[in-house]
Amino acid sequence: MTQAAVVELDDVQVTYGGATVLDVPALGVDEGEILAVIGPNGSGKSTLLRVAGLLERPTRGVVRFRGRPVDAAHSLAERRRMAMVFQHPLLADMTVAQNVALGLKFRGARDERGARVGRWLERLGIAPLRHRRARTLSAGQAQRVALARALVLEPDVLLLDEPFAGLDAPSRAELLPDLGAILRHDRVTTMLVTHDRGEAQTLGDRVAVLMAGHIAQLDATARVFHSPASEVVARFVGVETLVTGRVTARDGGVTVVEVAGRKLEIAAPARIGEDVRLGVRPEDVTLLLASEVTPLSSARNYLPGTIVRVTPSTPAIQVVVDVGFPLVATVTARSLVELGLAEGIRIIAAFKASAVQLIGRQF
C-alpha cells in the first residue's frame, strides 16, 4: 500500500460459518490506477470487492478510504463516493437516458444533470439509444448503460464485478478496448475482479492473483504474466508447459538448462548445478515443418519432435509436441491447414530464450 492509495484493506479477514473465505494482509488501489483481481471461481474475488466497496464488513481488519478508517457511522457517506457495475446491469424499466441519470438524481445533482448524461451517452457510444427503454437493449448495450450510469457520477473509485462475463464474444471485444480507453484517459481509480486473464491483461496496471482467499501474487501486469511467483499462479495465467531441468552452463545473459536430455537456452540467471522449474506459454512457441531451412532469427531454441495431440479450441488450436517432454503450442486454424499439422507429424518447435520463464524466482 502507498500514501496515494484511495482504498486500502489492512489485515482483512472474512469468515462464514467458521470457514475463512478471504485473508488479505494488505491491498491498496492507488489513485488513477486499474487494479485487476483475478482468480478461479470461489477464490474470494467478489467478497473482496464487496469489502472494498463497503458493502460488507470484514470479520477482522480495517478498510481505509483515502487514509481514514471507515466505521459503520461513515460507511454510507464513503460508499456514495464509489460506483459499482455488476455482471448483470440491473437497469430500471425506463429509458436509457433516465437510467444514466438515476444516480445523479439520487445525489441531487440537478443543474448539470442533462449535460453530464449527454456526455457519457456519447462516450459510451449509446447516444442514439437515449430514448430506448432498457428492456429492449441487447446485453452489450445494457452493460454500456450500466457503465455510463456509474461513470457519470465521477466516482472516487469504480468497482467492476465481472462486467464482461454476461456478454457474447463480439460485444465483449467491442466494449473492452472502449472501456480501457476511457479509464486510462480519465485516470479513473478502478478495481476490477474477473476470472478472465485476457481482461486483466488488457485493463490492469497491476494484477492481484487470488487463490483460496489469499493473494498469491501482486505485481505489475507484465510481471504477473511473465514472471509468475509460483507454479499455481503460472498455471492460472496460462503457462501450460511446466518442466524441471538442471542448469549446466552460463554464458553472458544466457543460461543453459538440460531438460529430458534437451538443452534449453533461457534469458534468466541461475546457478550451475541448480535444479529449476521452467515454464513456456503456448503462444510463445512457433511450429515449423522439419523441411523448412530458414530459421527464426530471434529464436534460440529449436526442438525437433512429434505431434501427439491436436485439440480444437477458441480462439486458437492447441498442439502438443513430444520433444522429449510434452510442449504445448497454439496455432491458428489457417496455420493448421497450411502446415498440415496432425498427430504423428514430425515438426520443429521454436521459441526465444526470453520466452522461457523461471517459475517462482524473482530477480
C-alpha positions in Angstrom: 0.0 0.0 0.0 1.1 3.6 -0.6 0.1 7.0 0.6 -1.6 7.6 -2.7 -4.0 4.6 -2.2 -7.7 5.6 -2.4 -9.0 2.3 -0.9 -6.9 0.1 1.4 -7.5 -3.2 3.0 -5.4 -3.8 6.2 -5.3 -7.3 7.8 -8.8 -8.1 6.4 -10.3 -11.4 7.0 -13.8 -12.7 6.2 -15.2 -15.9 7.7 -18.5 -17.6 7.0 -19.7 -20.3 9.5 -16.1 -20.6 10.9 -14.5 -21.0 7.4 -12.1 -18.3 6.2 -13.0 -17.2 2.7 -10.8 -14.1 2.5 -7.5 -13.4 4.2 -5.7 -10.3 2.9 -2.9 -8.8 5.0 -2.6 -5.7 2.8 -4.0 -4.4 -0.5 -4.4 -0.9 -1.9 -5.8 0.7 -5.0 -3.7 3.7 -5.9 -5.0 7.0 -7.3 -5.7 6.7 -11.1 -4.7 3.0 -11.4 -6.6 0.0 -12.6 -6.1 -2.9 -10.2 -7.3 -6.3 -11.7 -8.1 -9.1 -9.2 -8.1 -12.4 -10.9 -8.6 -15.9 -9.7 -10.8 -19.0 -10.3 -14.4 -19.3 -9.3 -14.8 -19.5 -5.5 -11.4 -17.8 -4.8 -13.0 -14.9 -2.9 -12.9 -12.2 -5.6 -16.5 -10.9 -5.2 -16.1 -11.0 -1.4 -13.0 -8.8 -1.7 -14.8 -6.4 -4.0 -17.8 -6.1 -1.6 -15.5 -5.4 1.3 -13.5 -2.8 -0.7 -16.8 -1.3 -1.8 -18.0 -1.0 1.8 -21.0 -3.4 1.1 -19.8 -6.0 3.5 -17.9 -5.6 6.8 -14.9 -7.8 7.3 -14.8 -10.2 10.2 -11.5 -8.7 11.1 -9.4 -5.9 9.9 -9.8 -2.3 8.6 -10.8 -0.7 5.3 -9.4 2.8 4.8 -10.8 5.3 2.4 -8.2 8.0 1.5 -6.2 7.1 4.5 -9.1 7.2 7.0 -10.5 4.0 8.6 -14.2 3.6 7.7 -16.5 2.8 10.5 -20.2 1.9 10.4 -21.2 5.5 11.1 -19.4 6.8 8.0 -19.6 3.9 5.6 -22.7 5.2 3.7 -21.0 8.6 3.1 -17.9 7.0 1.7 -19.9 4.5 -0.3 -21.6 7.4 -2.1 -18.2 8.3 -3.4 -17.9 4.9 -5.1 -19.7 3.4 -8.0 -20.2 -0.3 -8.8 -21.0 -2.2 -12.0 -22.1 -5.8 -11.8 -22.1 -8.7 -14.2 -25.8 -8.1 -14.8 -26.7 -4.4 -15.4 -29.8 -4.2 -13.1 -31.4 -1.4 -15.1 -34.7 0.2 -14.2 -37.7 -0.1 -16.5 -37.2 3.4 -18.0 -35.3 5.0 -20.9 -31.5 4.8 -21.4 -31.1 8.4 -20.5 -33.2 8.1 -17.4 -31.2 5.1 -16.3 -27.9 7.0 -16.7 -29.3 10.0 -14.8 -30.6 7.8 -11.9 -27.6 8.1 -9.7 -27.3 11.9 -10.3 -31.0 12.2 -9.3 -30.4 10.4 -6.1 -27.4 12.6 -5.3 -29.2 15.8 -6.1 -27.0 16.9 -9.0 -29.8 18.7 -10.8 -28.2 21.7 -12.5 -25.7 19.9 -14.7 -27.5 16.6 -15.0 -28.5 16.8 -18.6 -25.1 17.8 -19.9 -23.3 15.1 -17.9 -25.7 12.4 -19.0 -25.4 13.5 -22.7 -21.6 13.5 -22.4 -21.5 9.9 -21.1 -24.0 8.6 -23.6 -21.7 9.9 -26.3 -18.5 8.5 -24.7 -20.1 5.0 -24.3 -21.5 5.1 -27.8 -25.1 4.8 -26.8 -26.4 8.4 -27.6 -28.6 7.1 -30.4 -30.3 4.8 -27.8 -31.1 7.6 -25.3 -34.9 7.2 -25.7 -35.0 3.4 -25.9 -36.5 1.5 -23.0 -33.9 -0.6 -21.1 -35.8 -3.8 -21.6 -35.3 -3.5 -25.4 -31.5 -3.4 -25.2 -29.0 -6.2 -26.0 -26.7 -7.4 -23.3 -23.8 -5.3 -24.6 -25.9 -2.2 -24.9 -27.3 -2.7 -21.4 -23.8 -3.0 -19.9 -22.7 0.2 -21.6 -25.7 1.9 -20.0 -24.7 0.5 -16.6 -21.1 1.8 -17.1 -22.4 5.2 -18.2 -24.6 5.3 -15.1 -21.6 4.6 -12.9 -19.1 6.9 -14.6 -21.5 9.9 -14.9 -21.1 10.1 -11.1 -17.4 10.8 -11.5 -16.7 8.4 -8.6 -13.5 8.4 -6.5 -13.4 4.6 -7.1 -15.1 2.4 -9.8 -15.7 -1.2 -8.8 -16.3 -3.7 -11.6 -17.6 -7.2 -10.8 -17.1 -9.5 -13.8 -18.6 -6.8 -16.1 -17.9 -8.7 -19.3 -19.0 -12.2 -18.2 -22.5 -11.9 -19.5 -21.6 -10.7 -23.0 -21.1 -12.6 -26.2 -17.7 -12.5 -27.8 -18.4 -9.7 -30.3 -19.9 -7.4 -27.7 -17.1 -8.1 -25.3 -14.4 -7.5 -28.0 -16.0 -4.1 -28.7 -16.6 -2.9 -25.1 -13.3 -4.0 -23.6 -11.0 -1.6 -25.5 -13.6 1.2 -25.3 -13.8 1.0 -21.5 -10.0 0.7 -21.2 -9.5 3.9 -23.2 -12.0 5.8 -21.0 -10.5 4.6 -17.7 -7.0 5.5 -18.8 -7.8 8.8 -20.4 -9.8 10.0 -17.3 -7.4 8.1 -14.8 -10.4 6.5 -13.1 -9.3 4.7 -10.0 -10.7 1.2 -10.6 -10.8 -2.3 -9.0 -11.8 -5.0 -11.5 -12.5 -8.6 -10.4 -12.6 -11.2 -13.2 -11.7 -14.8 -13.8 -10.7 -13.9 -17.4 -6.9 -13.3 -17.6 -7.3 -11.6 -21.0 -9.4 -8.9 -19.4 -6.8 -8.4 -16.7 -4.0 -8.1 -19.2 -5.9 -5.6 -21.3 -7.1 -3.4 -18.5 -4.9 -3.9 -15.4 -1.9 -1.7 -14.4 -1.4 -4.2 -11.6 -2.8 -7.6 -11.1 -3.5 -9.4 -7.8 -3.9 -13.2 -8.2 -6.4 -14.5 -5.6 -6.3 -18.2 -4.7 -8.5 -19.7 -2.0 -8.9 -16.3 -0.4 -5.2 -15.4 -0.3 -3.2 -13.2 -2.6 -0.7 -15.5 -4.3 1.0 -12.7 -6.3 0.5 -8.9 -6.6 2.6 -7.1 -9.2 2.7 -5.1 -12.4 0.6 -6.9 -15.0 3.6 -7.9 -17.2 5.5 -9.4 -14.2 2.5 -11.5 -13.1 2.0 -13.0 -16.6 5.7 -13.3 -17.5 7.3 -13.9 -14.0 4.7 -15.9 -12.1 5.7 -16.3 -8.4 4.6 -20.0 -8.1 3.5 -22.9 -10.2 -0.1 -22.4 -9.2 0.0 -18.8 -10.4 1.8 -19.9 -13.6 -0.9 -22.5 -14.4 -3.7 -19.9 -13.8 -2.2 -17.2 -16.0 -1.8 -19.6 -19.0 1.7 -21.3 -18.7 0.8 -24.8 -20.0 4.3 -26.3 -20.3 6.0 -26.8 -17.0 9.2 -28.8 -16.7 12.1 -29.3 -14.3 15.7 -29.1 -15.5 19.3 -28.7 -14.3 21.4 -25.7 -15.1 24.6 -26.8 -17.0 26.2 -23.6 -18.1 26.1 -19.8 -18.1 27.3 -17.6 -21.0 26.7 -13.9 -20.6 23.0 -13.3 -20.1 22.0 -16.8 -21.3 21.6 -19.8 -19.0 21.6 -23.4 -20.4 19.2 -25.9 -18.8 19.1 -29.6 -19.6 15.5 -30.9 -19.6 14.9 -34.6 -20.5 18.1 -34.7 -22.5 17.4 -31.5 -24.4 19.4 -28.3 -23.8 17.3 -25.1 -23.5 18.7 -21.6 -23.5 16.9 -19.2 -21.2 17.4 -15.5 -20.6 17.4 -15.6 -16.8 20.2 -16.1 -14.3 20.5 -19.4 -12.3 23.4 -21.2 -10.6 25.2 -24.0 -12.4 24.1 -27.4 -10.9 20.8 -25.9 -9.7 17.5 -27.7 -10.4 15.0 -25.2 -11.7 11.3 -25.2 -12.7 10.7 -23.7 -16.2 7.5 -22.6 -17.9 6.6 -21.8 -21.5 3.4 -20.1 -22.7 1.8 -21.8 -25.7 1.5 -18.6 -27.7 5.4 -18.2 -27.5 6.0 -21.4 -29.3 6.3 -21.4 -33.2 5.9 -24.6 -35.1 8.0 -25.2 -38.3 8.0 -28.1 -40.7 11.1 -30.2 -40.5 11.8 -29.4 -44.2 11.9 -25.7 -43.5 15.5 -24.5 -43.5 15.1 -20.7 -42.8 15.5 -20.3 -39.0 13.7 -17.7 -37.0 16.3 -15.0 -36.4 15.3 -14.3 -32.8 14.8 -17.9 -31.6 17.5 -19.7 -29.6 15.6 -23.0 -29.1 14.8 -25.4 -31.9 13.4 -28.7 -30.7 12.5 -31.5 -33.2 9.6 -33.6 -32.1 6.4 -35.4 -33.0 2.8 -34.1 -32.7 0.9 -36.2 -30.2 -2.3 -34.3 -29.9 -4.3 -31.6 -31.7 -7.2 -30.1 -29.8 -9.5 -27.5 -31.5 -10.2 -24.6 -29.2 -11.1 -20.9 -29.2 -9.5 -18.6 -30.3 -6.6 -20.9 -31.2 -5.9 -24.6 -31.7 -3.8 -26.4 -29.1 -1.0 -28.6 -30.4 1.1 -30.9 -28.1 4.5 -31.9 -29.3 6.7 -34.6 -27.8 10.2 -33.1 -27.8 11.4 -35.3 -25.0 8.8 -33.7 -22.8 5.3 -32.5 -23.7 5.5 -29.0 -25.2 2.2 -27.1 -25.8 1.8 -24.6 -28.7 -1.1 -22.8 -30.1 -1.7 -22.2 -33.8 -4.4 -20.6 -35.9 -6.8 -22.7 -38.0 -5.1 -21.3 -41.1 -1.7 -22.4 -39.9 -3.1 -25.9 -39.0 -4.1 -26.4 -42.6 -1.1 -24.7 -44.3 1.4 -26.8 -42.3 -0.7 -30.0 -42.5 -0.4 -30.4 -38.7 -1.8 -33.7 -37.4 -0.9 -36.4 -34.9 2.2 -38.3 -35.8 3.7 -35.5 -38.0 7.4 -34.6 -37.3 7.7 -30.9 -36.5 10.2 -28.4 -35.1 9.2 -26.3 -32.1 11.0 -23.0 -31.8 10.9 -20.3 -29.1 13.1 -17.5 -27.8 15.3 -17.7 -24.7 13.3 -14.8 -23.3 10.1 -16.8 -23.7 11.2 -19.3 -21.0 10.0 -18.4 -17.5 11.9 -19.3 -14.4 8.9 -20.2 -12.1 8.9 -18.9 -8.6 12.1 -16.9 -8.9 12.1 -13.1 -8.8 15.2 -11.4 -9.9 
